[in-house]
Amino acid sequence: MGNTNYTVEDFVLDLEFRKWILAADYESNIHWEKFLKENPACRDDILAARRIILFLEQKQSQSEGLANQDRAEIWSHIESGIRMKAAIDEEEALVVPISSEAILNKQGDKVTRGYPWLKFAAILVLVLGIGMLWLFFGHHQQQTPIVDSWQEHETAFGVKSIITLSDGSVAILNSGSRISYLENFRGPKREIFLEGEACFEVARDSLKPFVVQTAGLSTQALGTSFNIRAFRDERIEVALVSGLAEVKVQNGSKSELIIPGEGISSLPNGENWKRQKVSLEHVTAWMNKTIIFDNTPFLKAVNILENWYGVRIKLLRFEDETLKVSGKYKDETLNNILDGWSYGIRFDYAVNGKEVIIEFKR
């Protein structure tokens, strides 16, 4: 058999070749460089053998869950094939120098000239060993749990942000709000968990519903724009801007479809559930840098100002729990709003950095 009749199996089965691939030195590199120059037709087979050996070595190093005893047993099958091949070579083969391009392994390979059935047996042992490796590694990989990667976006008080999601949907977060969801929306639905207020413009995907979970309520939509307000210790308010949406209590006790201009207001557990008409101007005003108070209870208005401007407001001598405020403020400063209120409500205020003190007059 001439040099050009070397096969991929010949190289993989040769112990010295494998040592050269995994731990090349100066002498072996010189040796294989010479072989490649003398046998250019073997280049593709040598590179293919190199890929096989490196692949098996990489798989072995990645298998941290596979016992050392199991790995040793598997590799022993491969080694036996190599030894069988070497025995054949020593008895019936002609030693031929092998070389490389500084990316392979070591020394010379041997070619079998006789006993083809023994060579077949050696290759069979190697294949069985590789098969066992594959089964062990494949089993190990299947047992490795997939770790879910969560994405989270949060806006500080006084800050708003626009987020484009992986499916093309857009989430606009009001200040003091947070959303979280599985990366790339793995699973049967596009599920988002919201705390605070956000408006969603949902990309169409009839096979994968878009669902927003908020403290006991679930809102599902397809090709829809809707706003949800779900701050802690407040009522949850869902308002539909376009399309169609279903709002339901997560325990399944209540569920309603709403159309544009309608909304659902409820406590997290579904109590005090209300389906009502909503003003889309009021609902979406925050996205246009506008605050609208429409006969809003004073304490709720104060909470809105805290979130909007990122401050903490302390009330002194506040006694009238029925006090309400109205007004529309577009891109207005906190001082201007408080100035306007102070004339009608009669209070003094002081702004000290992020702290605001309002003291009512008697």
C-alpha positions in Angstrom: 0.0 0.0 0.0 1.4 3.4 -1.0 1.5 6.4 1.2 -1.5 7.9 -0.5 -3.6 5.0 0.8 -3.5 6.2 4.4 -7.0 6.6 5.7 -8.6 8.7 8.5 -9.0 5.6 10.6 -5.2 4.9 10.2 -4.4 8.2 11.7 -7.0 8.1 14.5 -5.9 4.6 15.6 -2.2 5.5 15.7 -1.1 6.2 19.3 1.8 8.4 18.4 -0.3 10.4 16.0 -2.8 11.1 18.7 -0.1 12.1 21.1 1.2 14.5 18.5 -2.2 16.1 18.0 -2.7 16.6 21.8 0.8 17.5 22.8 3.0 18.6 19.9 6.7 19.2 20.3 9.5 20.5 18.1 10.7 17.2 16.8 7.2 15.9 16.0 6.3 19.1 14.2 9.4 18.7 12.0 8.5 15.1 11.4 4.9 15.8 10.3 5.9 18.8 8.2 8.2 16.5 6.2 5.4 13.9 5.9 2.9 16.4 4.5 5.4 17.7 2.0 6.1 14.1 0.8 2.4 13.0 0.9 0.2 16.1 0.1 -2.7 13.7 -0.8 -2.9 12.8 2.9 -3.6 16.4 4.1 -7.4 16.1 4.1 -7.4 12.8 5.9 -4.9 14.1 8.5 -7.0 17.2 9.2 -10.2 15.0 9.5 -8.4 12.8 12.0 -7.2 15.8 13.9 -10.8 17.1 14.2 -12.0 13.7 15.5 -9.3 13.5 18.2 -9.8 17.1 19.3 -13.6 16.6 19.4 -13.2 13.5 21.7 -10.8 15.3 23.9 -13.0 18.3 24.2 -16.0 16.1 25.1 -14.0 14.4 27.8 -12.9 17.7 29.4 -16.5 19.0 29.3 -18.0 16.0 31.1 -17.5 17.0 34.7 -20.5 14.8 35.7 -18.9 11.6 34.2 -17.0 9.5 36.7 -13.3 9.0 36.2 -13.8 5.3 36.3 -16.4 5.4 33.5 -14.1 7.7 31.4 -11.2 5.3 31.9 -13.3 2.3 30.9 -14.5 4.0 27.7 -11.0 5.2 26.7 -9.7 1.7 27.4 -11.9 0.4 24.5 -10.3 3.0 22.2 -6.8 2.2 23.5 -7.4 -1.5 22.8 -8.3 -0.7 19.3 -5.1 1.4 19.0 -3.0 -1.4 20.5 -4.6 -4.0 18.2 -3.8 -1.7 15.2 -0.2 -1.2 16.5 0.3 -5.0 16.8 -0.8 -5.5 13.3 1.5 -2.7 12.1 4.5 -4.2 13.9 4.0 -7.6 12.3 2.9 -6.7 8.8 3.4 -3.1 8.2 5.9 -0.8 6.6 6.9 2.2 8.8 6.3 5.4 7.0 7.2 8.9 8.3 4.2 11.2 8.9 4.3 15.0 9.1 2.1 18.1 9.8 1.6 21.9 9.5 2.2 22.8 13.2 -1.4 22.0 14.0 -1.3 18.2 14.3 0.5 15.7 16.6 3.5 13.5 16.5 5.8 11.0 14.8 5.1 8.4 12.1 2.1 6.3 11.3 2.0 2.7 10.2 0.1 1.2 7.3 -1.3 -2.3 7.4 -0.4 -4.5 4.4 -2.1 -7.7 5.5 -4.7 -9.2 7.7 -7.5 -6.9 6.7 -9.9 -8.6 9.1 -7.7 -7.6 12.0 -7.7 -4.0 10.9 -11.4 -4.1 10.6 -11.6 -5.5 14.2 -9.4 -2.7 15.5 -11.5 -0.1 13.8 -14.7 -1.8 15.2 -13.3 -1.6 18.8 -12.5 2.1 18.2 -16.0 2.8 16.9 -17.5 1.0 19.8 -15.4 3.1 22.2 -16.4 6.4 20.5 -20.1 5.2 20.6 -19.8 4.7 24.3 -18.3 8.1 24.7 -21.1 9.6 22.8 -23.8 7.8 24.8 -22.2 8.9 28.1 -21.7 12.5 27.1 -25.1 12.7 25.5 -26.7 11.3 28.6 -24.7 13.8 30.8 -25.8 16.7 28.6 -29.4 15.6 28.7 -29.3 15.5 32.5 -27.9 19.0 32.7 -30.8 21.4 33.4 -31.3 24.4 31.2 -30.8 27.5 33.3 -33.4 30.1 32.4 -32.0 33.6 31.8 -34.2 36.4 33.0 -34.2 39.9 31.6 -35.1 42.8 33.9 -35.6 46.5 33.2 -36.2 49.0 35.9 -36.7 52.8 35.9 -35.8 55.0 38.8 -38.2 57.5 40.2 -38.3 60.5 38.0 -37.2 58.6 34.9 -39.1 56.9 32.0 -37.7 54.5 29.4 -38.7 52.8 26.2 -37.7 49.2 25.7 -37.9 47.2 22.5 -38.5 43.5 23.3 -37.0 40.5 21.4 -40.3 39.9 19.6 -40.6 43.5 18.3 -43.1 44.6 21.0 -42.4 47.9 22.8 -42.7 48.5 26.5 -42.7 52.1 27.8 -42.0 52.2 31.5 -43.2 55.0 33.8 -40.9 56.1 36.6 -40.5 53.7 39.5 -41.5 50.7 37.4 -40.0 47.3 36.7 -40.6 44.5 34.2 -39.0 41.0 34.0 -39.3 38.2 31.5 -37.5 35.1 30.2 -34.9 35.9 27.6 -36.3 35.6 24.1 -39.7 34.6 25.5 -38.9 30.9 25.7 -42.0 28.8 26.2 -45.5 28.8 24.8 -46.3 32.4 25.6 -44.7 35.8 25.8 -45.0 36.5 29.6 -44.0 39.7 31.3 -44.1 40.4 35.0 -44.8 44.1 35.8 -44.6 46.2 39.0 -45.5 49.8 38.4 -46.9 51.3 35.2 -46.2 50.5 31.6 -47.8 50.8 28.2 -47.2 48.0 25.8 -47.4 48.0 22.0 -47.7 44.3 21.2 -46.3 42.8 18.0 -48.6 40.3 16.4 -48.0 36.6 16.9 -51.2 34.5 17.0 -49.3 31.4 18.0 -47.7 32.9 21.1 -49.9 35.0 23.3 -48.6 38.2 25.0 -49.4 38.1 28.7 -48.7 40.6 31.4 -48.8 39.4 35.0 -49.5 42.0 37.8 -50.1 41.1 41.4 -53.0 38.7 40.9 -54.3 39.9 37.6 -53.4 38.7 34.1 -53.8 40.6 30.9 -53.5 38.8 27.6 -53.5 40.5 24.2 -52.7 39.9 20.5 -51.7 42.9 18.3 -52.8 45.3 21.0 -51.8 48.5 22.8 -52.7 48.7 26.4 -51.7 50.5 29.6 -51.4 48.9 33.0 -50.9 50.6 36.3 -50.0 48.3 39.1 -48.1 50.0 41.8 -47.7 48.3 45.2 -50.6 49.0 47.6 -52.7 50.5 44.9 -55.6 49.3 42.7 -54.6 47.6 39.4 -55.9 49.6 36.4 -55.8 48.1 32.9 -56.8 50.3 29.9 -57.0 49.2 26.3 -55.8 51.6 23.7 -56.3 49.4 20.6 -57.1 45.8 19.6 -58.6 43.4 22.0 -57.5 42.2 25.4 -58.6 39.7 28.1 -58.2 40.6 31.7 -58.6 37.9 34.3 -57.9 37.1 37.9 -55.0 34.6 38.0 -57.0 32.2 40.1 -59.6 32.1 37.3 -62.5 33.5 39.3 -63.1 36.4 36.9 -62.4 37.1 33.3 -63.5 39.8 30.8 -62.8 40.9 27.3 -62.3 44.7 26.8 -62.3 46.9 23.7 -60.5 50.2 23.1 -61.6 52.9 25.5 -62.5 50.4 28.2 -60.6 49.3 31.2 -60.6 47.1 34.3 -60.0 48.3 37.8 -59.6 45.8 40.6 -57.8 44.8 43.7 -55.1 42.1 43.2 -57.4 39.3 44.3 -60.2 40.3 42.0 -62.3 42.0 44.7 -64.0 45.3 43.9 -63.7 44.4 40.1 -65.0 47.2 37.8 -65.3 47.3 34.1 -65.5 51.0 33.0 -65.0 53.5 30.3 -61.6 55.2 30.4 -60.2 58.5 29.0 -57.3 57.5 26.7 -56.0 61.0 27.0 -55.6 60.5 30.7 -54.3 57.0 30.4 -51.5 57.9 28.0 -50.8 61.4 29.2 -47.7 60.3 31.1 -46.0 59.2 27.9 -46.4 62.8 26.6 -44.8 64.3 29.7 -48.2 65.3 31.0 -49.8 64.9 34.4 -53.6 65.1 34.6 -55.4 65.3 37.9 -59.2 65.0 37.6 -60.8 65.3 41.0 -57.9 63.1 42.2 -57.6 62.4 46.0 -54.8 64.5 47.4 -52.8 61.6 48.8 -52.9 59.8 45.5 -51.8 63.0 43.7 -48.9 63.3 46.1 -47.8 59.7 45.3 -47.9 60.5 41.6 -45.7 63.6 42.1 -43.3 61.4 44.2 -42.9 58.9 41.4 -42.8 61.5 38.6 -40.1 63.7 40.1 -38.3 61.1 42.2 -38.8 62.9 45.5 -40.3 62.1 48.9 -43.1 64.4 50.2 -43.7 64.7 53.9 -47.1 66.2 54.9 -47.4 68.2 58.2 -50.8 69.1 59.7 -52.7 67.3 56.9 -56.2 66.5 58.2 -58.7 66.7 55.3 -58.8 63.1 53.9 -61.5 64.2 51.4 -59.2 66.8 49.8 -59.0 66.4 46.0 -57.1 68.2 43.2 -57.6 68.8 39.5 -55.3 70.2 36.8 -53.3 69.4 33.6 -49.5 69.9 33.7 -47.4 69.4 30.6 -43.7 69.2 31.2 -44.1 71.3 34.3 -41.7 71.7 37.2 -42.6 70.4 40.6 -42.3 73.9 42.1 -44.8 75.3 39.6 -47.3 72.6 40.5 -46.9 73.1 44.2 -47.1 76.9 43.8 -50.5 76.5 42.0 -51.8 74.2 44.7 -50.7 76.3 47.6 -52.9 79.2 46.6 -56.1 77.2 46.7 -55.3 74.7 49.4 -53.3 77.0 51.7 -50.1 75.4 52.6 -46.4 76.3 52.6 -43.7 74.0 51.1 -40.0 73.7 51.0 -37.9 71.6 48.6 -34.6 70.3 50.0 -33.0 68.2 47.3 -35.1 65.0 47.1 -37.2 65.8 50.1 -40.3 68.0 50.0 -42.1 69.2 53.1 -45.7 70.5 52.8 -47.1 72.2 55.9 -50.8 73.0 55.9 -52.0 76.2 57.5 -54.6 76.3 60.2 
